[in-house]
Amino acid sequence: MRFNILTLFPEFYDSPLSCALLGKAVEQGIVDFNLVNPRDFATNKHRTVDDRPYGGGPGMVMMLDPLAGALRSLEAPGRILMLSPRGKPMSQALARELAAEPALTVLCGRYEGIDERLLELFPIELVSVGDFVLSGGESASLCLIEAVSRLLPGFMGKEESGEEESFSHGVLEYPHYTRPEVYEGLGVPPVLLGGDHAKVARWRREQSLEQTMARRPELLAEARLDPRDRAHLAAMRRTLPGRNLHVALVHGPVMNKMGHTVTVSLTNLDLHDIARISRTYGLAGFFAVTPLEDQQALAATLLGHWTGGAGGKGNPDRAEAFGMVRVVSTLEDAVAGVTGSCGQEPLVLATSARPDGALTPGGVREALEERPVLLVLGTGSGLAPEALALTHGLLAPVRPYGGYNHLPVRAACAILLDRILGDIF
């Protein structure tokens, strides 16, 4: 495969392209590199390749003419890629796709970027190696080049080496160990010492699944999983975050459409669905908050039917979900309930359809690593000020930029929990 690399600093590649496996691949003719400097296509004696941006602002922008000239000089550019934070994420799947090409052209930007019109003149694909900013595309291009090159026949020497690594089957790689058997009191897992290859293979697979669930759970949505994998992941769920997350559905004090503080009635569907959602995502508990005694009695009747009555006998799954529900009089009671069961006061976070909130699902995930979290959902037209006063922060709404933002509370609950916990299997 030929890589055409357009860069203002061809000397940057002197060492990376000539050492280790990449250097051997060049010697064996598996890959070759054509370094093209856009300065060679500049039209003035100073070999200028950048100019001030229209509209003002800091920095300089790479000019069109040198870049266009460099691209047009290539006889067989193949697919043209440019490293950019705006691009689609670099992935193992994309690396496999690119490895099937006879040639690739990699464009490395500098300064504040390139003149945008280059993307209209040439079929350039933007690719990102991560959500961060570099001084230029050269460092990022090395990630792309190596990810693609190592998939070419003959590059790895032992082809199965590439098949067992992270992302090859949609999951992260298992941990490795070598001699000595014990180092500073730390031993090698016994299963790796027993000589049973089937047990070793299964241990490695389970370790890959555990690493993926702990570090990159979103990958499991596309991973190839068999029934044993799914059973192992299901067992893991009992020990992962969320099992530190509680939900409270507040029926009073809430606001009505006129802006008055009121208490609204319990809704059968809300209790059913949020209980099932909470159980599905493995939450620690679900509090239904109402100060009205008749509503508490209604909830007790409903819970009794589904946990100890005829409903529970006919539908054990529903009984398991309703077993999570606790009916309390106030939001303070819910906070006290979480504190009592966890031994630590929770971080209390409110949800709202109003665009005031700024806390993200990622922020909630981070908080769960340190302490229990009580996620407070409002009914009616949202939580009243006296309920909001008990909270420590407000989540951004599910649909912050839509003109119509009136999801039912049980739907909003499901979406928020999925965004926070990311349990995809």
C-alpha positions as CSV (number, residue, x, y, z in Angstrom):
1,M,0.0,0.0,0.0
2,R,1.2,3.5,-0.8
3,F,0.6,6.4,1.6
4,N,0.9,9.9,0.2
5,I,1.5,12.3,3.1
6,L,1.0,16.0,2.5
7,T,2.9,17.8,5.2
8,L,4.8,21.0,5.8
9,F,7.2,19.1,7.9
10,P,8.3,15.9,6.1
11,E,11.3,15.6,8.4
12,F,8.8,14.8,11.2
13,Y,8.4,11.3,9.7
14,D,12.1,10.4,9.5
15,S,12.2,8.2,12.6
16,P,8.6,6.9,12.9
17,L,8.5,5.5,9.4
18,S,11.9,3.8,9.7
19,C,11.8,1.9,13.0
20,A,10.1,-1.2,14.5
21,L,7.4,-3.0,12.5
22,L,6.7,0.0,10.3
23,G,10.3,0.2,9.2
24,K,10.4,-3.6,8.5
25,A,7.2,-3.2,6.4
26,V,8.9,-0.5,4.3
27,E,12.0,-2.8,3.8
28,Q,9.7,-5.7,2.7
29,G,7.7,-3.5,0.3
30,I,4.4,-4.0,2.3
31,V,4.0,-0.2,2.6
32,D,5.8,2.8,1.0
33,F,5.5,6.5,1.7
34,N,5.5,9.4,-0.6
35,L,6.1,12.7,1.4
36,V,4.7,15.8,-0.4
37,N,5.4,19.3,0.9
38,P,2.8,21.9,-0.2
39,R,5.6,24.5,0.0
40,D,6.9,23.0,-3.2
41,F,3.7,24.2,-4.9
42,A,3.7,27.7,-3.6
43,T,3.7,30.5,-6.2
44,N,6.0,33.1,-4.7
45,K,9.7,33.2,-3.9
46,H,9.1,33.0,-0.2
47,R,7.2,29.7,-0.7
48,T,4.2,31.1,1.3
49,V,1.6,28.6,2.3
50,D,-0.5,30.5,4.8
51,D,-2.4,33.9,5.0
52,R,-4.6,35.8,7.4
53,P,-8.2,34.6,7.8
54,Y,-11.0,36.6,6.3
55,G,-13.2,38.0,9.0
56,G,-10.2,38.5,11.3
57,G,-9.2,36.5,14.3
58,P,-6.0,35.0,15.6
59,G,-3.6,32.7,13.7
60,M,-3.2,31.9,10.0
61,V,-5.0,29.7,7.5
62,M,-3.4,27.3,5.0
63,M,-3.9,28.7,1.4
64,L,-5.7,26.9,-1.3
65,D,-3.2,27.0,-4.2
66,P,-0.3,25.1,-2.6
67,L,-2.6,22.4,-1.2
68,A,-4.5,22.0,-4.5
69,G,-1.3,21.8,-6.5
70,A,0.1,19.2,-4.1
71,L,-3.1,17.0,-4.4
72,R,-3.2,17.4,-8.2
73,S,0.4,16.3,-8.5
74,L,-0.5,12.8,-7.3
75,E,-1.0,10.2,-10.0
76,A,-3.0,7.8,-7.8
77,P,-4.1,9.6,-4.6
78,G,-6.7,6.9,-3.6
79,R,-9.0,8.0,-0.8
80,I,-8.0,11.4,0.5
81,L,-8.1,11.8,4.3
82,M,-7.5,14.9,6.4
83,L,-6.9,14.7,10.2
84,S,-9.4,17.0,11.9
85,P,-11.3,17.2,15.2
86,R,-14.4,17.7,13.0
87,G,-13.9,14.3,11.4
88,K,-15.6,10.9,12.0
89,P,-13.8,9.0,14.7
90,M,-11.0,6.7,13.8
91,S,-12.0,3.2,14.6
92,Q,-10.8,-0.4,14.0
93,A,-13.7,-0.8,11.5
94,L,-12.5,2.2,9.6
95,A,-8.9,0.9,9.7
96,R,-10.1,-2.4,8.2
97,E,-11.9,-0.5,5.5
98,L,-8.9,1.6,4.6
99,A,-6.6,-1.4,4.6
100,A,-8.4,-2.7,1.6
101,E,-7.4,0.4,-0.5
102,P,-4.3,0.3,-2.8
103,A,-3.4,3.9,-1.9
104,L,-4.3,6.5,0.7
105,T,-3.5,10.2,0.8
106,V,-3.3,11.8,4.2
107,L,-3.4,15.6,4.5
108,C,-1.9,17.1,7.6
109,G,-3.2,20.6,8.4
110,R,-1.3,23.3,10.4
111,Y,-2.0,26.7,11.8
112,E,-5.7,27.4,12.4
113,G,-6.7,25.0,9.6
114,I,-7.2,25.0,5.8
115,D,-9.3,27.1,3.5
116,E,-12.7,25.4,3.6
117,R,-13.1,25.5,-0.1
118,L,-10.5,22.7,-0.5
119,L,-13.2,20.4,0.8
120,E,-15.4,21.4,-2.1
121,L,-12.7,21.0,-4.7
122,F,-11.6,17.5,-3.6
123,P,-13.3,14.4,-2.1
124,I,-11.6,14.8,1.2
125,E,-12.8,12.7,4.2
126,L,-12.3,14.2,7.6
127,V,-11.0,11.8,10.3
128,S,-10.5,12.4,14.0
129,V,-8.2,10.4,16.3
130,G,-9.8,12.0,19.5
131,D,-11.6,14.9,21.0
132,F,-8.5,17.0,21.6
133,V,-6.5,19.6,19.6
134,L,-2.9,19.1,18.3
135,S,-0.6,21.6,16.7
136,G,-0.9,19.8,13.4
137,G,-2.1,16.6,11.7
138,E,1.3,14.9,11.7
139,S,1.0,13.2,15.1
140,A,-2.5,12.1,14.4
141,S,-1.6,10.8,11.0
142,L,0.8,8.3,12.6
143,C,-2.1,6.8,14.5
144,L,-4.0,6.3,11.3
145,I,-1.0,5.0,9.3
146,E,-0.1,2.4,11.9
147,A,-3.7,1.3,12.5
148,V,-4.1,0.7,8.8
149,S,-0.7,-0.7,8.1
150,R,-0.7,-3.4,10.7
151,L,-3.8,-5.0,9.1
152,L,-2.0,-5.5,5.8
153,P,-0.9,-9.1,5.0
154,G,2.6,-9.8,6.3
155,F,2.9,-6.7,8.5
156,M,2.4,-8.5,11.9
157,G,4.3,-11.7,11.0
158,K,1.9,-13.8,13.1
159,E,-1.5,-12.8,11.7
160,E,-3.5,-13.9,14.7
161,S,-1.7,-11.3,16.8
162,G,-4.0,-8.6,15.3
163,E,-7.1,-10.7,15.8
164,E,-6.8,-10.9,19.6
165,E,-6.2,-7.2,20.3
166,S,-8.5,-4.5,21.5
167,F,-11.5,-3.7,19.2
168,S,-10.8,-6.7,16.9
169,H,-14.0,-8.3,18.1
170,G,-15.7,-5.2,19.4
171,V,-14.3,-5.5,22.9
172,L,-11.2,-4.4,24.7
173,E,-8.2,-6.8,25.1
174,Y,-7.7,-9.0,28.1
175,P,-4.7,-8.3,30.5
176,H,-1.3,-10.0,29.9
177,Y,1.3,-11.4,32.3
178,T,4.8,-12.8,31.9
179,R,7.7,-13.9,34.1
180,P,8.4,-13.7,37.1
181,E,5.4,-15.6,38.5
182,V,5.4,-13.4,41.6
183,Y,6.7,-9.8,41.7
184,E,6.7,-7.7,44.9
185,G,3.9,-9.9,46.3
186,L,1.7,-9.8,43.1
187,G,1.1,-13.1,41.5
188,V,-0.1,-14.2,38.1
189,P,-3.8,-15.4,38.0
190,P,-3.8,-19.1,38.7
191,V,-5.9,-20.0,35.7
192,L,-3.0,-19.0,33.4
193,L,-0.6,-21.4,35.2
194,G,-2.8,-24.5,35.0
195,G,-2.3,-25.5,31.4
196,D,-6.0,-25.9,30.6
197,H,-6.3,-24.0,27.3
198,A,-10.1,-24.0,27.3
199,K,-10.2,-22.4,30.8
200,V,-7.5,-19.9,29.7
201,A,-9.5,-18.9,26.6
202,R,-12.7,-18.5,28.7
203,W,-10.9,-16.4,31.4
204,R,-9.4,-14.1,28.7
205,R,-12.8,-13.6,27.1
206,E,-14.4,-12.8,30.4
207,Q,-11.6,-10.4,31.2
208,S,-12.2,-8.7,27.9
209,L,-15.8,-8.3,28.6
210,E,-15.1,-6.9,32.1
211,Q,-12.6,-4.4,30.8
212,T,-15.0,-3.3,28.2
213,M,-17.9,-2.9,30.6
214,A,-15.8,-1.0,33.1
215,R,-14.1,1.3,30.6
216,R,-16.0,1.5,27.3
217,P,-19.5,0.1,27.8
218,E,-20.8,1.7,24.6
219,L,-18.7,-0.7,22.6
220,L,-21.0,-3.6,23.7
221,A,-23.8,-2.4,21.5
222,E,-21.9,-3.6,18.4
223,A,-19.8,-6.4,19.9
224,R,-20.3,-10.0,18.8
225,L,-21.6,-11.7,22.0
226,D,-22.7,-15.3,22.6
227,P,-25.1,-16.5,25.3
228,R,-22.2,-17.2,27.7
229,D,-20.9,-13.6,27.2
230,R,-24.4,-12.2,27.9
231,A,-24.7,-14.3,31.1
232,H,-21.4,-13.1,32.3
233,L,-22.3,-9.4,31.6
234,A,-25.7,-9.8,33.3
235,A,-23.9,-11.1,36.5
236,M,-21.5,-8.1,36.3
237,R,-24.4,-5.6,36.3
238,R,-25.0,-6.3,40.0
239,T,-21.6,-4.8,40.9
240,L,-21.5,-1.8,38.5
241,P,-22.5,1.9,39.0
242,G,-26.2,2.4,39.0
243,R,-26.4,0.1,41.7
244,N,-25.6,3.4,43.5
245,L,-28.3,5.4,41.8
246,H,-31.8,6.0,43.1
247,V,-34.8,7.7,41.5
248,A,-37.6,9.8,43.3
249,L,-40.8,10.6,41.5
250,V,-42.3,13.7,43.3
251,H,-46.0,14.3,43.2
252,G,-45.9,17.2,45.6
253,P,-44.8,19.9,45.9
254,V,-44.9,20.5,42.1
255,M,-46.1,23.3,39.9
256,N,-49.4,23.4,37.9
257,K,-49.7,25.1,34.5
258,M,-50.7,28.4,36.3
259,G,-47.4,28.4,38.3
260,H,-49.1,27.4,41.6
261,T,-47.6,24.9,44.0
262,V,-49.8,21.8,44.2
263,T,-49.8,18.1,44.8
264,V,-51.0,15.8,41.9
265,S,-52.4,12.3,42.0
266,L,-50.3,9.2,41.6
267,T,-50.5,7.6,38.1
268,N,-50.7,3.9,37.8
269,L,-48.6,3.9,34.5
270,D,-45.9,6.0,36.1
271,L,-45.4,3.6,39.0
272,H,-45.5,0.5,36.7
273,D,-43.2,1.9,34.1
274,I,-40.6,3.6,36.3
275,A,-40.4,0.6,38.5
276,R,-39.7,-1.6,35.5
277,I,-37.2,0.9,34.1
278,S,-35.4,1.1,37.5
279,R,-35.2,-2.7,37.7
280,T,-34.0,-3.0,34.1
281,Y,-31.2,-0.6,34.7
282,G,-30.3,-2.2,38.1
283,L,-31.0,0.9,40.2
284,A,-30.7,0.8,44.0
285,G,-34.2,2.1,44.6
286,F,-37.3,4.0,43.4
287,F,-39.2,6.4,45.8
288,A,-42.7,7.6,45.0
289,V,-43.2,10.8,46.9
290,T,-46.7,12.0,47.9
291,P,-47.8,13.8,51.1
292,L,-51.4,12.8,50.6
293,E,-52.5,9.9,52.8
294,D,-55.2,8.7,50.4
295,Q,-52.6,8.5,47.6
296,Q,-50.2,6.6,49.9
297,A,-53.0,4.1,50.6
298,L,-53.7,3.8,46.9
299,A,-50.0,3.1,46.2
300,A,-49.9,0.5,49.1
301,T,-52.9,-1.3,47.5
302,L,-51.2,-1.3,44.1
303,L,-47.9,-2.5,45.5
304,G,-49.6,-5.2,47.6
305,H,-51.4,-6.6,44.5
306,W,-48.1,-6.9,42.5
307,T,-45.7,-8.0,45.2
308,G,-47.8,-10.3,47.5
309,G,-51.1,-10.7,45.8
310,A,-52.5,-12.3,42.7
311,G,-50.7,-9.9,40.3
312,G,-47.3,-11.0,41.7
313,K,-48.1,-14.7,41.4
314,G,-49.1,-14.3,37.8
315,N,-46.3,-12.0,36.8
316,P,-43.1,-12.5,38.9
317,D,-41.1,-10.1,36.8
318,R,-43.6,-7.3,37.7
319,A,-43.4,-8.3,41.3
320,E,-39.6,-8.0,41.2
321,A,-39.9,-4.5,39.8
322,F,-42.5,-3.3,42.3
323,G,-40.4,-4.7,45.1
324,M,-38.0,-1.7,44.5
325,V,-40.7,0.9,45.2
326,R,-40.9,2.8,48.5
327,V,-43.7,5.3,49.1
328,V,-42.6,8.3,51.2
329,S,-44.3,11.5,52.3
330,T,-41.6,14.0,51.4
331,L,-38.5,14.4,49.3
332,E,-36.6,14.8,52.6
333,D,-37.8,11.3,53.5
334,A,-36.4,9.9,50.2
335,V,-33.0,11.6,50.9
336,A,-33.0,10.1,54.4
337,G,-33.9,6.7,52.9
338,V,-30.9,6.8,50.6
339,T,-28.6,8.0,53.4
340,G,-29.8,5.1,55.6
341,S,-29.3,2.4,53.0
342,C,-25.9,3.7,51.7
343,G,-24.4,5.2,54.9
344,Q,-23.7,8.4,53.0
345,E,-25.9,11.4,52.1
346,P,-26.7,11.4,48.4
347,L,-26.1,14.0,45.8
348,V,-29.6,15.1,44.9
349,L,-30.1,16.1,41.3
350,A,-33.2,17.5,39.8
351,T,-34.5,17.0,36.2
352,S,-36.5,19.5,34.3
353,A,-37.8,20.2,30.8
354,R,-36.7,23.9,31.3
355,P,-33.4,24.9,29.7
356,D,-31.8,26.0,33.0
357,G,-29.9,22.8,33.7
358,A,-26.3,22.3,32.7
359,L,-25.3,19.0,34.3
360,T,-24.6,16.2,31.8
361,P,-25.1,12.4,32.0
362,G,-21.3,12.1,32.0
363,G,-21.2,14.4,35.1
364,V,-23.7,12.1,36.9
365,R,-21.6,9.0,36.0
366,E,-18.6,10.7,37.6
367,A,-20.6,11.6,40.7
368,L,-21.7,7.9,41.0
369,E,-18.1,6.9,41.5
370,E,-17.8,9.0,44.6
371,R,-21.3,8.9,46.3
372,P,-24.9,7.8,45.9
373,V,-27.1,9.9,43.6
374,L,-30.8,10.6,44.0
375,L,-32.3,11.6,40.7
376,V,-35.5,13.6,41.3
377,L,-38.3,13.6,38.7
378,G,-41.2,16.0,38.8
379,T,-44.8,15.5,37.8
380,G,-47.4,18.1,36.9
381,S,-45.5,21.0,35.3
382,G,-42.3,20.4,37.2
383,L,-40.8,20.6,40.6
384,A,-41.9,23.4,42.9
385,P,-39.2,25.9,44.2
386,E,-39.3,24.3,47.6
387,A,-38.4,20.9,46.1
388,L,-35.7,22.4,44.0
389,A,-34.2,24.0,47.1
390,L,-33.3,20.5,48.4
391,T,-31.3,19.6,45.3
392,H,-27.6,20.2,44.5
393,G,-27.9,20.6,40.7
394,L,-30.1,20.4,37.7
395,L,-29.7,18.1,34.7
396,A,-29.9,19.5,31.2
397,P,-33.2,18.6,29.6
398,V,-33.6,15.6,27.4
399,R,-34.4,17.7,24.3
400,P,-32.9,21.1,25.1
401,Y,-33.1,22.5,21.5
402,G,-36.5,21.3,20.4
403,G,-39.5,23.6,20.1
404,Y,-41.7,20.9,21.7
405,N,-40.4,19.5,25.0
406,H,-43.2,17.7,26.8
407,L,-42.1,14.1,27.2
408,P,-44.1,11.9,29.7
409,V,-42.1,11.6,32.9
410,R,-41.6,7.8,32.4
411,A,-40.2,8.3,29.0
412,A,-37.8,11.0,30.2
413,C,-36.8,8.7,33.0
414,A,-35.9,5.9,30.6
415,I,-33.9,8.2,28.3
416,L,-32.0,9.8,31.2
417,L,-31.1,6.5,32.8
418,D,-29.8,5.1,29.5
419,R,-27.7,8.1,28.9
420,I,-26.3,8.0,32.4
421,L,-25.6,4.3,32.8
422,G,-25.0,3.3,29.2
423,D,-26.0,-0.4,29.9
424,I,-26.5,-1.3,26.3
425,F,-26.8,-5.1,26.4
